[in-house]
């Protein structure tokens, strides 16, 4: 009989097989059931070998054996079925059946003996080594396929991430290239922004400065003929004037109606002066930057030509003292260049 895989059939008419086994007949083997204590596998194998050496009727160099573990269901004890055979008899029997097995050239058949429970017991020393080596080779191949499958699956899993990373690197490189190309334009833009900021600062400073020439021109036009300025001080857009006038209340009403004079008030009450029909006044005026700021009239920043002062009070008056607190010192301010109108400033 021939075992091929897990099918039992007649030896004749079977196709060529990679591996095969021949069942050893009962007349060539001896059987023995041996009860074993609960020992590990290597210890049981050593105990069986000692038992075989002690009970084998064959010479030790001619003795072959095989074992199969059994479980006695009735008693629950561990049993080992041991088979003994002569090496020369097994070899002679396999040689007689080798041509009937149908194995590939160079392959040897295995020697099997069936245990009492129907499972084969392999008598070692013949073709089982080739089969076991092939099993190991196939197992390695299977592991290799599993490994490569896992590698491919991992690559498929990380491919989108790698693509995203590559796109990110390309985007970073393109951004850096664009930054390098626009570096000069960015520098010009930064310089322009800095210039605009400086202009805003200058505009803010100029917005707090008064156009004194325009202010003196307006005062010269609106002050009555009986009004004379003795002192004028500026602080930002705030002007404080002091002098003599015939009627301080009328003067305040006149100044309050002047365009550009936002707020006109008297911090102190007017007092009677030593001169006849004259009052001492002090008035504070809050100017509108849209009218009197230097930022609105930048041409007035340059100092105007100072007119020639004459000797007559009616035709060539001058300012007594005009001070600007933002400068921190009292400055002499020229009178209006309009000669037809009488000046309101006294020395």
C-alpha positions in Angstrom: 0.0 0.0 0.0 1.1 3.6 -0.7 0.3 6.7 1.3 0.3 9.7 -0.9 -0.8 12.9 0.9 -3.8 11.8 2.9 -5.2 9.3 0.4 -4.6 5.5 0.8 -4.7 3.5 -2.4 -3.1 0.7 -4.4 0.5 1.2 -5.4 -0.2 0.3 -9.0 -1.6 2.9 -11.4 -0.7 5.9 -9.1 0.8 8.9 -10.8 4.3 10.3 -10.0 4.4 11.9 -6.6 6.8 14.3 -4.9 6.8 12.3 -1.7 5.4 9.0 -0.7 5.3 6.4 2.1 5.1 2.6 2.3 3.1 0.9 5.0 5.3 -1.6 6.8 3.4 -4.9 7.3 2.7 -6.2 10.8 4.9 -9.2 10.5 8.0 -6.9 10.3 7.3 -4.8 13.4 6.9 -5.3 17.1 4.4 -3.2 19.2 4.4 -2.3 22.8 2.2 0.1 24.9 4.2 1.8 27.6 2.6 3.9 30.4 4.6 7.1 31.0 4.4 9.6 33.9 3.7 13.3 33.2 7.1 14.2 31.8 8.1 16.8 29.2 8.6 15.6 25.6 12.5 15.3 25.7 12.3 13.3 28.9 9.7 10.9 27.4 12.0 10.4 24.4 15.0 9.5 26.5 12.8 7.1 28.6 11.6 5.4 25.4 15.1 5.1 24.1 16.2 3.4 27.3 13.2 1.1 27.1 14.0 0.2 23.5 17.7 -0.6 24.3 16.6 -2.8 27.1 13.8 -4.8 25.3 14.8 -4.8 21.6 15.5 -8.3 20.2 17.6 -6.8 17.5 21.1 -5.5 17.7 21.3 -1.8 18.5 22.9 -0.9 15.1 20.0 -2.8 13.4 17.2 -1.5 15.6 14.8 1.2 14.4 11.8 2.4 16.3 9.0 4.9 16.3 6.6 6.3 19.0 3.1 7.7 19.1 1.5 9.3 22.2 -1.9 7.9 23.2 -4.5 8.9 25.8 -6.4 6.1 27.6 -9.9 7.6 27.9 -11.0 5.0 30.4 -8.2 5.6 32.9 -7.0 9.0 31.7 -3.4 7.8 31.7 -0.7 8.8 29.2 0.4 5.9 27.0 3.1 5.7 24.4 2.9 3.2 21.6 6.4 2.0 20.6 7.1 0.0 17.5 10.4 -1.9 16.9 11.7 -3.2 13.6 14.9 -4.5 12.0 16.7 -1.9 9.9 17.8 -4.5 7.3 14.3 -5.9 6.9 12.7 -2.5 6.5 15.3 -1.5 3.9 14.8 -4.8 2.0 11.1 -4.3 2.0 11.3 -0.6 0.8 13.7 -1.6 -2.0 11.2 -4.2 -3.2 8.4 -1.6 -3.3 10.4 1.4 -4.5 9.7 0.8 -8.2 5.9 0.5 -7.5 5.6 3.8 -5.6 6.0 6.2 -8.5 8.1 8.8 -6.8 10.2 11.3 -8.7 13.7 10.3 -9.5 16.1 10.5 -6.6 13.3 10.5 -4.0 13.1 7.8 -1.3 9.9 6.5 0.2 9.1 6.9 3.9 8.4 3.9 6.2 5.1 4.2 8.1 3.5 2.0 10.6 -0.1 2.7 11.6 -0.8 3.1 15.3 -3.8 1.5 17.0 -5.8 4.8 16.7 -5.1 4.9 12.9 -2.4 7.6 12.9 0.9 6.8 11.1 4.1 6.3 13.1 7.1 7.3 11.1 10.1 5.0 11.2 12.9 7.4 10.8 16.0 6.9 8.7 14.5 7.0 5.1 12.7 9.6 3.0 11.1 11.7 5.8 14.1 14.0 5.9 13.5 15.2 2.3 9.8 15.9 3.1 10.6 17.7 6.3 13.2 19.9 4.4 10.6 20.6 1.7 8.1 21.6 4.4 10.6 23.9 6.0 11.3 25.4 2.5 7.6 25.9 1.8 7.1 27.4 5.2 9.9 29.9 4.5 8.4 30.7 1.1 5.0 31.3 2.7 6.6 33.5 5.3 8.4 35.4 2.5 5.2 35.9 0.6 3.4 37.1 3.8 6.3 39.5 4.5 6.3 40.9 1.0 2.5 41.2 1.1 2.8 43.2 4.4 5.5 45.3 2.8 3.4 46.1 -0.2 0.4 46.8 2.0 2.5 49.1 4.1 3.8 50.9 1.0 0.3 51.3 -0.3 -0.7 52.7 3.1 2.1 55.2 3.3 2.1 56.2 -0.4 -0.5 58.9 0.1 1.5 60.3 3.0 4.6 60.3 0.9 2.8 62.0 -1.9 1.5 64.7 0.5 5.0 65.1 1.9 6.5 65.5 -1.6 3.8 68.0 -2.4 4.6 69.9 0.8 8.3 69.9 0.0 7.6 71.2 -3.5 5.3 73.9 -2.2 8.0 75.0 0.3 10.6 75.1 -2.4 8.3 77.1 -4.6 7.6 79.5 -1.8 11.2 80.0 -1.0 12.0 80.6 -4.7 9.2 83.1 -4.9 10.5 84.8 -1.8 13.9 85.0 -3.3 12.5 86.5 -6.5 10.3 89.0 -4.7 13.0 90.0 -2.1 13.8 93.2 -3.9 10.2 94.1 -4.3 9.5 93.3 -0.6 12.4 95.5 0.4 11.1 98.4 -1.7 7.6 97.9 -0.2 9.0 97.9 3.3 10.9 101.1 2.6 7.8 102.6 1.2 5.8 101.6 4.2 8.5 103.1 6.5 8.3 106.4 4.5 4.5 106.4 4.8 4.8 105.9 8.6 7.3 108.7 8.8 5.0 111.0 6.8 2.2 110.2 9.1 4.4 111.1 12.1 5.3 114.4 10.4 1.7 115.0 9.5 0.7 114.5 13.1 3.4 116.9 14.3 2.4 119.5 11.8 -1.2 119.2 12.6 -0.4 120.4 16.1 1.5 123.4 14.9 -0.2 126.7 14.1 0.3 128.8 11.0 1.3 132.0 12.8 1.3 134.1 9.7 -2.3 133.2 8.8 -3.4 133.6 12.5 -1.8 137.1 12.7 -3.4 138.0 9.4 -6.9 137.0 10.6 -6.4 138.8 13.9 -5.3 142.0 12.2 -8.5 141.9 10.0 -11.0 141.1 12.7 -9.7 143.1 15.7 -11.5 146.4 16.2 -9.6 149.7 15.8 -9.6 150.3 19.6 -8.0 146.9 20.3 -4.3 146.4 20.8 -2.5 143.1 21.5 0.3 143.2 24.1 1.0 139.5 24.3 0.2 136.3 22.4 1.1 132.7 23.4 0.5 129.5 21.6 0.4 125.9 22.9 -0.5 123.4 20.2 -3.7 124.7 18.7 -4.5 126.8 21.6 -3.9 130.6 21.5 -3.9 133.0 24.4 -4.0 136.7 23.6 -3.7 139.7 26.0 -4.1 143.4 25.5 -6.3 146.5 25.6 -9.8 147.0 24.1 -12.7 149.4 24.3 -15.2 146.6 25.1 -14.0 143.1 26.1 -17.5 141.5 25.7 -17.9 142.8 22.2 -14.4 141.6 21.3 -15.2 138.1 22.5 -18.4 138.1 20.3 -16.4 139.2 17.4 -13.8 136.6 17.8 -16.4 133.9 18.4 -17.8 134.5 14.9 -14.5 134.1 13.1 -14.3 130.9 11.0 -11.7 128.6 12.4 -12.0 129.8 16.0 -13.7 126.8 17.7 -13.9 128.0 21.2 -13.4 131.5 22.6 -13.4 132.0 26.3 -11.9 134.4 28.9 -10.1 132.7 31.7 -10.1 135.9 33.8 -12.5 138.8 33.9 -11.7 142.0 32.0 -10.4 144.9 34.2 -10.5 148.6 33.7 -7.2 149.9 32.4 -5.4 153.2 33.3 -6.0 154.5 29.8 -9.4 156.1 29.3 -12.1 153.9 27.7 -9.9 150.9 27.8 -10.1 147.4 29.4 -7.5 144.8 30.0 -8.5 141.5 28.5 -7.2 138.0 28.3 -8.8 135.6 25.9 -8.1 131.9 25.0 -8.9 130.6 21.6 -9.0 127.0 20.4 -8.2 126.9 16.8 -9.5 124.5 14.1 -6.6 122.5 12.6 -8.4 122.3 9.3 -8.0 126.1 9.0 -4.9 127.1 11.0 -2.7 124.0 11.0 0.6 124.1 9.3 -0.3 120.7 7.7 -3.1 122.4 5.8 -0.8 125.3 4.7 2.7 123.7 4.3 3.9 126.7 2.4 3.6 128.8 5.5 6.3 126.8 7.3 8.9 129.0 5.6 9.3 132.3 7.5 7.9 135.2 5.5 9.9 138.3 4.7 9.7 140.7 7.6 8.2 144.1 6.7 10.1 147.4 7.3 8.8 149.0 10.5 8.1 152.7 10.4 8.1 155.3 13.1 4.4 156.2 13.0 2.1 154.0 15.3 -0.7 154.3 12.7 1.3 152.9 9.8 4.1 150.7 11.3 3.1 149.0 14.5 5.0 145.9 15.9 4.2 143.0 18.3 5.0 143.5 21.9 5.7 139.8 22.6 4.4 136.7 21.0 5.5 133.4 22.6 5.1 129.8 21.5 5.1 127.4 24.5 5.8 124.5 22.2 9.1 126.1 21.4 9.6 127.0 25.0 10.6 130.7 24.5 9.0 134.0 23.7 9.4 135.0 20.0 8.8 138.2 18.2 6.2 137.8 15.4 5.9 140.2 12.5 2.7 142.0 11.8 0.6 141.4 8.8 1.9 142.6 5.5 -1.3 144.4 4.7 -0.5 148.1 5.0 -3.9 149.6 4.3 -5.3 148.3 7.6 -4.2 149.6 10.9 -2.2 147.0 13.0 -3.7 145.7 16.2 -0.3 144.9 17.8 1.4 147.4 20.1 5.0 147.5 21.3 
